[in-house]
Amino acid sequence: MNNIGSAKPRWRTAIAVFTACFTVSVSTPTLAAIAIAPAPTLDNTAYVVMDFDSGRILSQVNAEQALPPASLTKMMTSYIVEQALKAGRLKPTDMVSVSENAWCRGTSAESCMYLPVHGSATVIDVLRGIIVQSGNDASKAIAEHMAGSEASFAVMMNKEAQRLGMKNTNFSNATGLPDPQHRASAHDLALLARAIIRDSSDYYKIYSEKEFKYNGIKQGNRNALLYTDSSVDGLKTGHTAEAGFCLTASSKRNDMRLISVIMGAKSMQARADQTRALFNWAFGSFEDVRPVAANVSLATPKVRFGKVDLVNVGLTAPMVATIPRGQAANVKTDIQITPGITAPIAKGAVLGKVVISLDGLAYGEQALVALEPVEQAGFFKRLWQRLAEFFSSK
């Protein structure tokens, strides 16, 4: 196999390597058997801690169990708003009307932004009301504004959940208020948090705002870690009697970002303490390595029937793997090229993969693509190559 950084791999060797190797699924990677400290034991219903860049799950308990998500639901509500703003379907200054159905009467049973009934607020204020104040009224109002009704908005939420690969989630409303059919798993919510951080960069800073004042009422963000841990910059809290105390949070230390989801903790303090414990353990036990850059030629395999005989292949994004801390020097990176590459080839066509391994176990893989197009050769060159292949096989 060919290690990146050594001599440029030859295509015939790479083909032999490809046919001998196995395929590893990056969606459910297996950590290598290298001794690390055990994850903390936590008193909750479910949790997961994920590396943001690689998507690797570092520890989990009941992470695929569909549970009541309480106001963690509002991450999907805010994500849909953010993507509509990004695409221009909404403008920050658009006015959102507040129906009597959306209006929050200010009971202690739910969190509110305190929008005035039959009044209006800008989209950007409503977005802050959803994220910082966890306003049920804000969530309902934007749902009605975008989809006509909260039920129709829930259809949008479920379509987006399906697109993001959230397999154990079903949304019935935009708020997270109790409903027998309203469920999400810790793993799914980590995928959603990852999408927010990745896709909503213009609005992600709102998730770290410690307070927001609207309608003369100032409310603080309920994510206690924002006040005690400078590395934490979001995302969302949740609580109902059914769901318990929930928290999705993200922390970035140096060049590594983690996402944690806690569901069913016993108190606000417990969800914060458990998240802190998970972050401290994961940052202390793992590190990210980036051995392969994007848009760099990693190999030049031979092309059949092309106007040119070779094609440059590489990655469209830098490759990241999350490995046990202190093992970076032992990481191996192998190029595996698909046999029989034939023109025409479009730029970006998948022509193999790159696999990162440690102690013989795969830690991640990424598609190897054509960095430039290759046109098909003319008739006579193709004929000559076919004849050459025929006689060389005799």
C-alpha positions in Angstrom: 0.0 0.0 0.0 1.1 3.5 -0.7 1.7 6.0 2.1 1.1 9.7 1.2 4.4 11.6 1.6 6.4 8.7 0.1 7.1 8.2 -3.6 4.1 8.9 -5.9 2.1 5.7 -6.2 1.9 3.8 -9.5 -1.5 3.1 -10.8 -0.9 -0.6 -11.3 0.2 -1.1 -7.7 -2.8 1.0 -6.5 -5.2 -1.2 -8.5 -3.8 -4.3 -6.9 -4.1 -2.7 -3.5 -7.8 -1.8 -4.2 -8.8 -5.3 -5.2 -7.2 -6.7 -2.1 -8.7 -4.3 0.4 -12.0 -4.2 2.2 -14.6 -1.4 2.4 -15.1 0.5 5.7 -18.3 2.5 6.5 -17.5 5.9 7.8 -21.0 6.3 9.3 -20.3 3.6 11.9 -16.5 3.6 12.4 -14.8 1.3 14.9 -12.3 2.7 17.2 -9.0 0.9 17.2 -8.1 -1.2 20.3 -5.7 1.4 21.8 -5.9 1.9 25.5 -7.7 5.1 26.5 -9.4 6.1 29.7 -13.1 4.9 29.9 -15.8 7.5 29.3 -17.4 8.9 32.4 -20.5 7.1 33.8 -23.5 9.5 33.5 -26.9 9.4 35.1 -29.2 10.2 32.2 -31.3 8.4 29.6 -29.0 8.8 26.6 -26.0 10.7 25.5 -23.5 10.9 22.6 -20.3 12.8 22.0 -19.2 13.3 18.4 -16.2 14.9 16.7 -17.5 17.7 14.5 -14.9 17.4 11.6 -14.7 13.7 11.2 -18.2 12.8 12.5 -16.8 10.0 14.6 -18.8 9.0 17.6 -16.4 8.9 20.6 -18.8 7.6 23.2 -22.5 6.9 23.4 -25.3 5.3 25.5 -28.7 4.7 24.0 -27.8 7.1 21.3 -30.2 5.7 18.7 -33.2 5.5 21.1 -36.1 7.8 20.0 -36.9 10.0 23.0 -38.9 13.2 23.7 -36.4 16.0 22.8 -38.2 18.9 24.5 -36.8 22.2 23.2 -33.8 20.6 21.5 -36.5 20.4 18.8 -36.0 24.2 18.2 -32.6 23.4 16.7 -34.5 22.1 13.6 -36.8 25.1 13.7 -33.9 27.6 13.8 -31.9 25.6 11.2 -34.8 25.8 8.7 -35.0 29.6 9.3 -31.2 30.0 8.9 -31.2 28.1 5.7 -34.1 30.1 4.3 -32.2 33.3 5.2 -29.1 31.9 3.6 -31.0 31.1 0.4 -32.8 34.4 0.3 -36.2 33.0 0.9 -36.4 35.1 4.1 -34.8 38.4 4.9 -33.7 39.4 8.4 -36.0 42.4 8.3 -39.1 40.5 7.1 -42.0 40.9 9.6 -43.5 37.9 11.2 -47.1 38.2 12.4 -48.2 36.7 15.8 -51.4 34.9 15.7 -53.5 34.1 18.8 -52.4 30.5 18.3 -48.7 31.4 18.5 -49.2 33.9 21.3 -47.7 32.8 24.6 -49.8 33.6 27.6 -46.9 33.7 29.9 -47.6 30.6 32.1 -44.8 28.9 33.9 -45.4 25.8 31.9 -43.6 27.0 28.8 -40.8 29.4 27.8 -41.7 32.5 25.9 -40.2 35.4 23.9 -43.3 37.4 24.8 -44.3 38.5 21.4 -47.4 40.7 21.4 -50.6 39.0 20.2 -51.6 40.3 16.7 -48.3 42.2 16.7 -45.2 41.4 14.6 -41.4 41.0 14.9 -38.5 40.8 12.5 -37.3 37.4 11.4 -33.9 38.0 13.0 -35.5 38.9 16.3 -37.7 35.8 16.1 -34.6 33.7 15.4 -33.0 35.1 18.5 -36.1 34.5 20.5 -36.0 30.8 19.4 -32.4 30.2 20.1 -31.6 32.4 23.2 -35.0 32.6 24.9 -36.3 29.2 23.7 -39.6 31.0 22.9 -42.5 28.7 22.0 -44.3 31.7 20.7 -41.4 32.6 18.4 -41.2 29.0 17.1 -45.0 28.8 16.3 -45.0 32.3 14.7 -42.2 31.5 12.3 -43.7 28.1 11.5 -47.0 29.8 10.6 -45.1 32.5 8.6 -43.1 30.0 6.6 -45.6 27.1 6.1 -49.0 28.5 6.9 -49.5 26.3 10.0 -47.3 24.5 12.5 -48.5 21.1 11.2 -47.3 22.0 7.7 -44.0 23.3 9.1 -43.5 19.9 10.9 -43.7 18.3 7.4 -40.8 20.6 6.4 -38.9 19.6 9.6 -39.3 15.9 8.9 -38.1 16.3 5.2 -35.0 18.1 6.5 -34.4 15.5 9.1 -34.5 12.8 6.4 -32.1 14.8 4.3 -29.7 15.0 7.2 -29.8 11.3 7.9 -31.8 11.6 11.1 -33.2 8.1 11.1 -34.8 7.9 14.6 -36.6 11.3 14.5 -40.2 12.4 13.9 -41.3 16.0 14.5 -44.9 16.9 15.3 -44.4 20.5 16.2 -41.9 23.4 16.1 -41.5 23.7 19.8 -40.9 20.3 21.5 -44.0 20.5 23.6 -45.1 16.9 24.5 -46.6 14.8 21.8 -46.6 11.0 21.7 -45.3 11.0 18.1 -42.7 13.7 18.7 -39.3 12.0 19.1 -35.6 12.3 18.3 -32.5 10.4 19.2 -29.3 11.8 20.7 -27.3 10.7 17.6 -29.8 12.4 15.3 -29.6 15.6 17.4 -25.8 15.6 17.1 -26.2 15.3 13.3 -28.5 18.3 13.4 -26.1 20.3 15.6 -23.3 19.4 13.2 -25.4 20.7 10.3 -26.1 24.0 12.1 -22.4 24.6 12.8 -21.5 23.6 9.2 -24.2 25.3 7.2 -25.3 28.3 9.3 -22.0 30.0 9.9 -23.6 33.5 9.5 -26.0 32.8 12.3 -24.2 30.3 14.6 -22.8 33.0 16.8 -26.4 33.6 18.0 -26.2 30.3 19.8 -23.5 31.7 22.1 -25.4 34.9 23.0 -25.9 34.9 26.8 -29.0 37.1 26.8 -31.6 38.7 24.6 -34.0 41.5 25.4 -37.4 41.8 23.6 -40.6 43.6 24.5 -38.9 45.1 27.5 -38.1 41.7 28.9 -34.5 40.5 29.2 -33.9 36.8 29.4 -30.7 34.8 29.8 -29.6 31.8 27.8 -30.2 28.6 29.8 -27.0 27.0 28.6 -25.0 27.3 31.8 -21.7 26.3 30.1 -21.7 29.5 28.1 -21.0 31.3 31.5 -18.4 28.9 32.8 -16.5 27.4 29.9 -15.1 29.8 27.3 -14.7 27.0 24.8 -18.4 26.3 24.6 -20.2 28.4 22.0 -23.7 26.8 21.7 -26.2 25.2 21.1 -29.6 24.5 22.9 -31.2 23.4 26.1 -34.5 21.6 26.7 -36.7 20.5 29.5 -40.2 18.9 30.0 -41.3 16.6 32.8 -41.4 13.8 30.2 -38.0 14.5 28.6 -36.1 15.5 31.7 -33.2 18.0 31.3 -31.5 18.0 27.9 -28.6 19.9 26.5 -26.9 19.9 23.1 -23.6 21.8 23.3 -20.4 22.3 21.2 -16.9 23.1 22.4 -13.9 24.1 20.4 -10.4 23.8 21.8 -7.5 24.6 19.6 -8.3 23.0 16.2 -10.7 20.4 17.5 -14.5 20.8 17.9 -16.8 18.4 19.7 -20.6 18.1 19.9 -22.3 16.6 22.9 -26.0 15.7 23.4 -27.4 14.8 26.9 -31.0 13.6 27.2 -32.9 12.8 30.4 -30.6 14.3 33.0 -32.1 14.9 36.5 -31.5 18.6 36.7 -30.1 21.7 35.0 -26.9 21.3 37.0 -26.6 17.7 36.1 -26.9 18.3 32.3 -24.2 20.9 32.5 -21.8 18.8 34.7 -22.3 15.8 32.5 -21.6 17.7 29.3 -18.5 19.2 30.9 -17.3 15.7 31.9 -17.8 14.4 28.4 -15.9 17.3 26.8 -13.0 17.0 29.2 -12.7 13.2 28.7 -13.0 13.4 24.9 -10.5 16.3 24.5 -8.1 14.5 26.8 -8.5 11.1 25.0 -8.6 12.0 21.3 -7.2 14.3 18.7 -7.8 15.1 15.1 -5.2 14.5 12.4 -5.4 16.0 8.9 -2.9 14.1 6.8 -4.3 14.8 3.4 -5.0 18.3 1.9 -7.7 19.1 -0.6 -7.1 19.8 -4.3 -3.7 18.3 -4.4 -2.8 15.5 -6.9 -2.2 12.3 -4.9 -1.8 10.0 -7.9 -2.0 10.0 -11.7 -3.7 6.7 -12.7 -3.8 5.6 -16.3 -6.9 6.4 -18.4 -8.3 4.1 -21.1 -9.4 5.7 -24.3 -8.7 9.3 -23.2 -7.2 12.2 -25.1 -4.6 12.2 -22.4 -3.2 9.0 -20.8 -3.2 10.1 -17.1 -5.5 11.9 -14.8 -4.7 13.7 -11.6 -6.8 12.5 -8.6 -7.2 14.0 -5.2 -9.7 15.1 -2.5 -12.3 17.9 -2.7 -12.0 18.6 1.1 -9.2 18.0 3.6 -9.3 14.6 5.2 -9.8 14.5 9.0 -9.6 11.5 11.3 -10.2 11.4 15.1 -7.7 9.1 16.7 -6.5 8.3 20.3 -4.3 11.1 21.5 -0.6 10.6 21.0 -0.9 8.2 18.0 -0.5 10.7 15.1 2.9 9.3 14.2 1.4 5.9 13.6 -1.3 6.9 11.2 -1.1 5.4 7.7 -2.8 6.9 4.7 -3.5 4.6 1.7 -4.7 5.4 -1.8 -7.0 2.9 -3.4 -7.8 3.5 -7.1 -10.7 2.0 -9.0 -9.5 -0.4 -11.8 -10.1 0.3 -15.4 -10.6 4.0 -15.4 -12.1 4.9 -18.8 -12.7 8.3 -20.5 -14.7 10.4 -20.7 -14.2 11.5 -17.1 -15.9 14.5 -15.6 -14.2 16.7 -13.1 -15.1 15.4 -9.6 -15.9 11.9 -10.8 -15.2 9.3 -8.1 -12.2 7.2 -9.1 -11.3 5.5 -5.8 -10.8 6.4 -2.1 -8.3 7.4 0.5 -8.3 5.4 3.8 -6.7 6.5 7.1 -5.7 3.6 9.3 -4.1 3.0 12.7 -2.7 -0.3 13.8 -4.5 -2.0 10.9 -7.9 -0.6 11.6 -9.6 2.0 9.4 -10.4 5.4 11.0 -12.0 7.0 8.0 -12.2 7.2 4.3 -12.9 9.8 1.7 -13.7 9.7 -2.0 -10.8 10.1 -4.4 -12.0 12.2 -7.4 -10.7 13.5 -10.8 -9.2 16.9 -10.4 -9.7 17.7 -14.0 -11.9 16.4 -16.9 -10.6 14.0 -19.5 -12.2 13.9 -22.9 -12.6 10.7 -24.9 -10.0 10.1 -27.5 -10.7 10.0 -31.2 -11.8 6.8 -33.0 -8.4 5.8 -34.3 -6.6 6.2 -30.9 -9.4 4.2 -29.2 -9.1 1.5 -31.9 -5.4 1.3 -31.5 -5.7 1.0 -27.7 -8.3 -1.8 -28.0 -6.0 -3.7 -30.3 -3.1 -3.2 -28.0 -5.2 -4.5 -25.0 -6.4 -7.5 -27.1 -2.9 -8.6 -28.1 -1.4 -7.9 -24.6 -4.0 -10.3 -23.1 -2.9 -13.2 -25.4 
